[in-house]
């Protein structure tokens, strides 16, 4: 619930970020003259229906021209996107087959297929593989803005934040628009530049045309507000997004999140039920299950977690790996040994703030708080405050008797976003109260 990541700087200005300058394009959004790649034509916020139609058209065209390597590459990218929006991970093998067919037809100078394979690797959480494919694509065509986006996504997951920032800048210079502005917004948020993150996302909104793209931007503007505890602005943005796309699941979850924070139990439950019934994405199932737990509805929460486990198995059977979610879930549900095992596997694959947090919380659940603290410090190393990560660190410090440090981080968590979790925000407040006032 915390990261507003668009996963996908500012026009006419200079943004100072972690020692790196973001120099925005001109006001006319012209940027470089580089043309978009085939894969880049896919909408960042495409809907399932539009994707189904595009996939059908491509399949029909390939029956007449089966040696069209560009069409195969585009089809592979569409399959990756369809898996994302439907949570049907069986599209991953189809994507891989289409992209490999494109490479077989054109083994050299095929940056679109390599970029598509990078996007697929990112979707499967093979971030090292995604980096490799993106760099190979950029060797072929350094002006492929989508390749820079795939590289940025991979690097941020691998914990190379400076490298990701540089890749986002390259993408923005080549092709300013929704994909580059939204990535810039996330990068800025990670580094504590929330106001500039909002401005970058507003530029993404300005460059959006379709209702789906506008809804995408409204969601992330709303989530930026929510992450800072501004429920009124969050509700406004989610509402404006729903005006453009009434059934958008992310916006519906956002509104349910606001209702939960305000204590509107029935409205929140209705919103969550509506979304997970239509789109059982892992992050939605975790959030809904956690909300049910906060209401004392443990049996109903377990139903959601059971669906999550089935979804995770399907993800893994189609080439994915998500030990991060499993580590955090096992830490919460009372299997510390399994939590640590999952967290260690995730840490071996990537060392970023999220995997550090998973290690910290898993070790804490196992009673290994001295080890946990080392990872909690890593998890809170970036400038951008994250209430959940701060809460985890504060609870670990409290367990170690580090009262002053625990008080600092628990206060920071609640000041950042007092609604960060319907289950854990009250626990944070109770722990803070137990620590008492500074003497």
N, C-alpha and C positions, 0 to 999 in steps of 0.2 A: 504493500500500500504506500510505501514511502517514496520510492523513486518515481519521478514523473517521466522517466525516460521516453523520449520519442524514438529512440534507437534508430533512427533512419540515417562580420557578424553583423554584424549590424551594418545596415547600409549607411553610406556617407558618414563614416566615423572610425575611430580607432578604439579597440577594446583591449585593455591590458589584462592578460590572463596567465597566471603562473609563469610570468617571465616571457610570454609569447604574445606578439601583437596579432590581433585579428584586424585586418584592414579590409573593410567591407567594400563591396562593389559600388558603382555609381547609383544614383537614385533611380535611373531608368531600368535598373536590374538587368542591364545588358551583359555585364561580365565579359568573359572570353567568347570568341566566336565558335568555340568547339561545339560540334553537333552532339546530341545525346546518343548514347549507344542504344541498341535494340532493347536491352534489359532495362535501361533507364526510363523507357517509355511506360513502364508499369507504374500505375498510381500507387503512391505510398499508402493511401487509405482506401484501396479498392474494396468493393463489396463482393460477397460470394456470388450474387447473381451476375454481376458484370464480369467476374472472372470466369464463371461457367460459360457465359456466352463467348468470351474471347477464346477460351480453350476449345470450345466446339468449332469455332471458325478456323482456328489453326489446324486442328486435327483434320478437318475437311480439306483444307488447302494442301496439307502434307500428303493426302491420298493422291492428289494430282501431281505434286512436286516433292517426292520423298527425299530428294537430295538437296533441299533448301536448308543449309546449315544454320542460317539466321533464324528461320522459323522454328527449328528444333531448339535453338538456344532460348528463344522467347517462350516457347512452350514450357521448357524446364523452369524458367523463372516464374511463370504463372502457376505452375504446380506448387512451387515453394510458397508462394503467396496464398494459394488456396488452402494449403495445410495450416497456415498461420490463422486465417480468418475463420476456419471451420473446426479446427482442432482435430482434423482427420489426418493422422500422420502417415496413412497409407499413400499419400501423395508424394512422400519423400522418395521412395524407390522409383516412382514414375518420373519424378524430376531428374533423378540421377541418370536414368536410362535415356531421357531426351537430351540431356546435356552431353552425355558421353557419345550419343549418336552424332551430335553436332561436331564434337571434336574429331570423331572418326572421319566424318565427311570433310572436315577442314582442320587438320592437325596443327597447322602453323597459322599464326596471325589471327587467332580466334579468341579475342579478348572477351567477347560476349559470353561464350560458353564457360571460360575460366571464371569470369565474374559470377555467373550463375552458380557454378560449383562452389565458389566461395560463400555465396549467400546461403546455399544449402548446408554447407559445413557450419556456418554460424547458427542456422536454425537447429541443427542437431547438437549444438554445443561443442563442436570440434573447432575450437577457436584457433588453435595452431594451424590446422589444415586450412581454415578460412584465410588466415594471414598469407599462407603460402600461395594459395590460388590467386588472391588479390594481387600479390606482388608479381606473379607471373603475368597476370593480365596487364598490369601497368608497364611491364617491360615491353609488351606488344604495343600498347597504346596509353601513354602517360596522360592523354587528354580525356580518358574515359572517367567521367565524374562518378559514375556508379561504382567503379572499381575502388575509387578512393573512399566511398561510403562504406563498402564492404570491409575495407582495410581498417577504417576508423572503428567500426563496430567490433571487429576482432581484437584490435589493440586495447580498446577500453575494457574488454572482458579479460584480457591477459594482464591487465594492470599497467600497461604502458600508456599512461595518461598523457605524457608529453607527445608521444608518437601519435596518439589519437587526435589530439588537438591540431597537430600539424596536418594530418590527413583531412580533417574537417575543413581546415583553411584551404587546402588544395581543391577540395570539392566545391567550396563556396566560390573560389576564384573562377573555376571553370564554368559552373552552372548554378548561379543563385536561384533558389526556389524552395519549395516545401521540403524536399529531402535534405538539402544542405542547411537551411535555416533551423529545421527541427533538431538536427544533430548538434548544431552550434548551441542551441538553447540548452540541450542536455549537458553539453560540455561546460557551459557557463554555470549551470546549476550545481554541478559537481564541485566546482571551485568557489562556491559561495557567492556568485554574481547573480543573485536571483532577479534583480530588477532588469539587468541586461538580458538574462535568460527570457524574461517575459517579453522584452522588446523584440528579441529575435523570433520568438514564436508568433508575435503579432505580425512581423514581416512575412512569416510563413503563411499566416492567414490572409494577408493582403495578396499574396501570390497564388492563392487557391482559387479554383474555379468551380469544381464539382461540389455538390452537397456533402459527399463523403469526405472530401479533403477539408472542407470547412469544419465538419464535425470533428475530424481528427485534431485540428488545431484547437478548437474550443475545449476538447477534452484535456489536452495538455496544459492549456492556460488555466483551466479549472483545477487541475492537479497541482500545478505550481502554487496556486492560492491555498489549496487544502494542506499541502505540505508545510505551509507557514501558518496554519491555524486560522485562515481567513475563510470562514464558512460562507459568509455572504457573497464574496466574490466568486468562490468556487461554485455555489449554487447558480449564480448569474451565468457563468460561463457554460456550465453543464446544460442549463436551460436554453441558452442560445444555440448550443450545439444540437439539442433535441428538436429545436424548431427547424433545423436544416435536415436532420436525419432522425426521425421519431423513434426508430427501433434500434438505434446504434447501441450495442451492448456495453461498450466502454462508458458511454455517457450515462446509461442507466445504472451501471455499477457506481459511477461517480455520484449520482444523485442518491443512491442507496447509502453510500458512504456518509454523505452529509446528513441524511435522515438518521442514521445510526448515531452520529456524533451529537445530534440535537435531541436524542432520546425518542424519536418518532419510530417506535418499534414496529408497528404494523406496516407503515410505509416502507421501512427498510427491508423487512422480511419479504414483502411483496416484490420489491425491486430485485433483491437477490434471487428469489425463486424464479422470477421471470427470465433472468439472464442465464442462470446455470441450466435451466431447462432447455433453453435454445442453444447455448454456446458453453459447453462444460470445459472451458479452458482451465488448466491447473491453477493459475493465479486466482481465478474467480472462485474455484472450489475451496481453496485455502482460506480466502477472505470470508466467504460465507460460513464455512465451518467454524472459523474462529469467532465470528459474530454470534453464532448459535451457542458456542461454549460460553461466551460472555453473558448470555441470557440464562445459563443453566440448563440449556437443552442439549445435554450431552449425547443422547441417543440420536437425535437428528444430526448433530455435528458429525458423529461417527459415520452416518450414511454418506455425508459429503466426502469425508476422508476415504471411504471405501471406493467411491467413484474416482477420487483422485488417484488412488493406488492402481486402479484399472487403467486409467489414462496414462500413468507413468509406465506401466508395462507395455502398453501399445506404443508409446514413444520409443522405448528401448528396442522393441521388436522391429522398428523401422529405422534403426541406426542411430537413435538419439541417446543422450546420456544426461541425467539431471540429478547428480548427487547433492547439489546445493539444496534443492527443495526437500529431498529425503532427509538430509542431515538436520535441517531446522525442524521438520515435522517429528522426527524421532526424538529430538531433544525436548520438544514440547509434550510428547505423548508418553514419555517415560521409558525409553529404551536407550540409555546413554551409550552403551557399547556400540549399537548400530549407528547412533548419531555420529560418534567419533569416526567410525569406519567410513561412513559416507563423506564426512567432512574431509578426512585425510585424502580420499580419492579425488575430491574436487580440488583441494589445495595442490595436489600433484599436477593437475592439469592447468591450473591458472592461479596466479597470486594477485588478486585484486581485493578491494575493500569488502566485497560481498562474500568471497570465499574466506577471507580472514574473519569476518563476523560469524560465519557458519562454524569455523574451527573454534572460535572463542565460546560460542553458545553451547556447542556440543561438549567441549571440555568442561564447561561450567556444570552442565547437566550430569557429568560424570564425577563431579566433585574435585576436579583438577584445576582449581582456580588460579594457581600461580602460573601454570602453563597458559590458561585461558587469557590471562591479562596481557600477555605478550601479543596475542593475536587481536585482542580488543583494541590495543593501542594502534596496531596497523590498520584496523577497520575504521578508525576515526582520524586517520592521518590527513585526509583531504580537507580543504578549507570549507567546503559546503557542509553545513550541519545536517545530520540525518537523525531524526528522533529515535528511531528503532536502534540504530547502532550506538547512540549515546546511552540509551536505556540499558542495553546489554552490558556496556562497559561499566555503567554505574552500579548495576546489580552485582557484577563480578567484584568490583572494588569493595562494595559493602560486605560481601562474603569474606573478603580478606581483612576486614577491619580497617580499611582505608577510608575512614569516615569523611574526611574533608574532600578527598577526590571523588568519592561516591556522591556526596552532596552536590558537588560542582556539575557532574555529568547528568545526574537525574534532574536537576534544575534546568540544565540546558535542553534536555530532551523535552520536558514539559513546556518550556518557553518556546522552543522551536515549533512544536505542534502538540497541544494538550489533547488532541483527538487521534494521536498516531495509531492507537489500537484500542478497540473497545474492551479487549481482554487485559492488555498490559498497561495501558495508561493509568487505570486505577491502582494497579500494583506498584507502579512507579511512584505515585503520590503517597501510598501507604509506606513504602520504603523510605521516602524522603521525610515523612512525618516521624517515622521511628528514629531517624538519625538526629532529629531535634535541631534546634537553632545553633548557629555558630557561637561558641562561648567566647 
